[in-house]
Amino acid sequence: MPELPEVETTVRALNRAIAGRRIRSAWVGWRRLFERSPERRALPAALVGRRIYRVDRTGKFVCFRFASGATLALHQKMSGRITIGAPDQYARFTLTLDDGRQVVFSDKRKFGRGYFYRRAIGEPLTGLGPDAAALAADPAAFGQRLAARRGRIKSVLLNQAVVAGIGNIYADEILWRAKIHPVRLASVLTTVDHRRLAAATRAVLGQAMRRGGTSFRDYLDPNLRRGTYWTVRAVYQRAGEPCRRCRTSIQKATVGGRGTHYCPTCQRV
């Protein structure tokens, strides 16, 4: 699933390419994409003629903001992809712009979801916690949100209502960098732990964004380029390989139902 670095990469590319363009036509090829949208019956006609003011991000949602105040939010889920170009066989939704180009939402596995709001934003965007990249700039605020939770730190980092944008890949990478075991309880972490987690979050997300995110299955950016963070990852899907710090074999476990990778030497319980 695209996480914060992949979504941010997508948003930046879209914003450079299509901000200011007007939608000439829209097509919804899979109605269930918008089944939870409050304005689902108005689509796709409600999008025609609208000018895209900017494209930005809320958590893992790609948000098209219109000059009228309306918002179109797309969540790519497991296999969704937003590109500029010709529709492929998995195209579920397209926007044709006034210059003839097409923005295409493709989703092989049909897990993606879309929401259209004419003005006031509602669920699920309003149910998200603070953005991970922004929150990590304030270690004290980051720590306060974590301390209020009783679960294991890996599960807490994945909870989008606590902090938005972190998924399985970067939770493992952040915890390895911070030297914190994924099963430790968030409520017992110390102030020092909070500072290390905040610093690790800034470092990991920053490096991943500079590399265009992680491509290991479906993800490509809007220009069909692959993210290269995969080549420098520390622990995620490296079970049995040596830790990049201490050379101990990386281990894999299940935490909160999610496959989790860690170093048993660097990340002690």
HUTAKA-V861528 format. One record per residue. N is the residue number from 1. RES is the residue in one small letter. SS is DSSP state (H for helix, E for strand, - for the rest). PHI is phi as a letter, one per 30 degrees, with the letter a starting at -180 (none if undefined). D_FIRST is the distance of its C-alpha to the first C-alpha in Angstrom with 2 decimals. Layout:
n=<N;N>
res=<RES;RES>
ss=<SS;SS>
phi=<PHI;PHI>
d_first=<D_FIRST;D_FIRST>
This chain:
n=<1;2;3;4;5;6;7;8;9;10;11;12;13;14;15;16;17;18;19;20;21;22;23;24;25;26;27;28;29;30;31;32;33;34;35;36;37;38;39;40;41;42;43;44;45;46;47;48;49;50;51;52;53;54;55;56;57;58;59;60;61;62;63;64;65;66;67;68;69;70;71;72;73;74;75;76;77;78;79;80;81;82;83;84;85;86;87;88;89;90;91;92;93;94;95;96;97;98;99;100;101;102;103;104;105;106;107;108;109;110;111;112;113;114;115;116;117;118;119;120;121;122;123;124;125;126;127;128;129;130;131;132;133;134;135;136;137;138;139;140;141;142;143;144;145;146;147;148;149;150;151;152;153;154;155;156;157;158;159;160;161;162;163;164;165;166;167;168;169;170;171;172;173;174;175;176;177;178;179;180;181;182;183;184;185;186;187;188;189;190;191;192;193;194;195;196;197;198;199;200;201;202;203;204;205;206;207;208;209;210;211;212;213;214;215;216;217;218;219;220;221;222;223;224;225;226;227;228;229;230;231;232;233;234;235;236;237;238;239;240;241;242;243;244;245;246;247;248;249;250;251;252;253;254;255;256;257;258;259;260;261;262;263;264;265;266;267;268;269>
res=<m;p;e;l;p;e;v;e;t;t;v;r;a;l;n;r;a;i;a;g;r;r;i;r;s;a;w;v;g;w;r;r;l;f;e;r;s;p;e;r;r;a;l;p;a;a;l;v;g;r;r;i;y;r;v;d;r;t;g;k;f;v;c;f;r;f;a;s;g;a;t;l;a;l;h;q;k;m;s;g;r;i;t;i;g;a;p;d;q;y;a;r;f;t;l;t;l;d;d;g;r;q;v;v;f;s;d;k;r;k;f;g;r;g;y;f;y;r;r;a;i;g;e;p;l;t;g;l;g;p;d;a;a;a;l;a;a;d;p;a;a;f;g;q;r;l;a;a;r;r;g;r;i;k;s;v;l;l;n;q;a;v;v;a;g;i;g;n;i;y;a;d;e;i;l;w;r;a;k;i;h;p;v;r;l;a;s;v;l;t;t;v;d;h;r;r;l;a;a;a;t;r;a;v;l;g;q;a;m;r;r;g;g;t;s;f;r;d;y;l;d;p;n;l;r;r;g;t;y;w;t;v;r;a;v;y;q;r;a;g;e;p;c;r;r;c;r;t;s;i;q;k;a;t;v;g;g;r;g;t;h;y;c;p;t;c;q;r;v>
ss=<-;-;-;H;H;H;H;H;H;H;H;H;H;H;H;H;H;H;-;-;-;E;E;E;E;E;E;E;-;-;H;H;H;H;-;-;-;-;-;H;H;H;-;-;H;H;H;-;-;-;E;E;E;E;E;E;E;E;-;-;E;E;E;E;E;E;-;-;-;-;E;E;E;E;E;-;-;-;-;E;E;E;E;E;-;-;-;-;-;-;E;E;E;E;E;E;E;-;-;-;-;E;E;E;E;E;E;-;-;-;-;-;E;E;E;E;E;-;-;-;-;-;-;-;H;H;H;-;-;E;E;H;H;H;H;-;-;-;H;H;H;H;H;H;H;H;H;-;-;-;-;E;H;H;H;H;H;H;-;-;-;-;E;E;-;-;-;H;H;H;H;H;H;H;H;H;H;H;-;-;-;-;-;-;E;H;H;H;-;-;H;H;H;H;H;H;H;H;H;H;H;H;H;H;H;H;H;H;H;H;-;-;-;E;-;-;-;-;-;-;-;-;-;-;-;-;-;E;H;H;H;H;-;-;-;-;-;-;-;-;-;E;-;-;-;-;-;-;E;E;E;E;E;E;E;-;-;E;E;E;E;E;E;-;-;-;-;-;->
phi=<none;e;c;e;d;d;d;d;d;d;d;d;d;d;d;d;d;b;e;j;d;c;d;d;a;b;b;c;c;b;d;d;e;c;d;c;d;d;c;d;d;d;d;c;e;d;c;d;i;d;c;d;d;a;b;b;b;b;h;c;c;d;c;c;c;c;e;d;j;d;b;c;c;b;c;d;h;d;b;d;b;c;b;c;l;d;d;c;d;c;d;c;a;b;c;c;c;d;c;j;d;b;c;c;c;c;a;d;c;h;c;d;b;b;b;b;b;d;b;d;d;b;d;d;d;d;c;d;d;d;d;d;d;d;d;d;d;b;e;d;d;e;d;d;d;d;d;d;c;c;d;d;d;d;d;d;d;d;d;d;d;c;b;c;j;d;b;d;d;d;d;d;d;d;d;d;d;d;i;b;d;d;c;d;d;d;d;c;d;c;d;d;e;d;d;d;d;d;d;d;d;d;d;d;d;d;d;d;d;d;c;i;i;c;c;b;b;c;d;b;d;e;c;i;c;d;d;c;d;e;d;b;e;c;b;e;h;c;e;i;d;d;e;d;c;c;i;d;d;d;c;b;b;c;b;h;i;c;d;b;c;a;c;d;d;d;c;d;d>
d_first=<0.00;3.81;6.18;9.89;11.09;9.03;9.87;13.31;13.85;13.21;15.53;18.16;18.41;18.73;21.18;23.32;23.43;23.94;25.15;28.55;28.11;29.16;27.50;29.98;28.29;25.13;24.03;21.94;21.62;19.71;21.25;18.86;16.29;18.73;20.23;19.69;20.84;24.31;25.50;24.12;27.66;28.35;25.62;25.70;29.27;28.54;26.49;29.27;31.36;29.14;28.82;25.53;26.65;23.55;19.75;18.17;15.34;15.35;12.69;9.34;11.63;13.26;16.89;19.74;22.94;26.16;29.68;30.73;28.42;26.03;22.23;19.60;16.12;13.02;9.61;7.19;5.26;4.12;6.49;8.03;9.97;12.88;15.81;19.55;21.68;22.69;20.69;19.50;19.84;16.52;17.40;17.22;18.49;20.50;22.55;25.66;27.08;30.75;30.73;29.51;26.00;23.08;19.67;17.54;14.45;13.52;11.42;12.50;11.50;12.46;10.04;9.96;12.66;15.32;18.15;21.43;23.88;27.34;28.06;27.19;23.53;22.77;20.16;17.28;17.52;20.68;19.27;17.06;18.51;19.45;17.06;16.31;17.71;20.78;21.42;21.45;24.39;26.45;26.50;28.88;26.77;23.69;25.91;27.32;24.04;23.21;26.81;26.82;24.35;25.60;22.51;21.36;19.95;16.60;16.13;17.59;15.27;12.28;14.46;13.62;17.30;18.45;16.47;13.77;10.86;10.42;7.69;8.56;9.06;11.18;12.89;14.31;15.32;16.92;18.83;20.12;21.36;22.97;24.50;23.54;22.94;19.84;22.24;24.58;25.16;24.01;27.40;29.45;27.91;30.56;30.92;30.62;27.30;26.08;27.23;25.57;22.20;22.51;23.59;20.83;18.19;20.00;20.36;16.88;15.17;18.16;18.07;14.42;15.23;18.41;16.71;14.37;11.21;9.84;9.98;10.27;9.26;8.50;7.96;11.45;13.07;15.53;18.18;16.35;16.31;14.12;13.16;15.42;14.37;13.70;17.49;18.44;16.12;18.47;17.24;13.68;14.39;17.94;19.80;23.44;23.40;25.53;24.46;24.80;27.18;29.36;28.73;28.17;25.87;22.32;21.87;19.14;19.44;17.83;17.64;17.02;15.67;12.94;13.67;15.11;16.78;19.86;23.35;26.11;28.61;26.91;25.17;27.96;27.85>
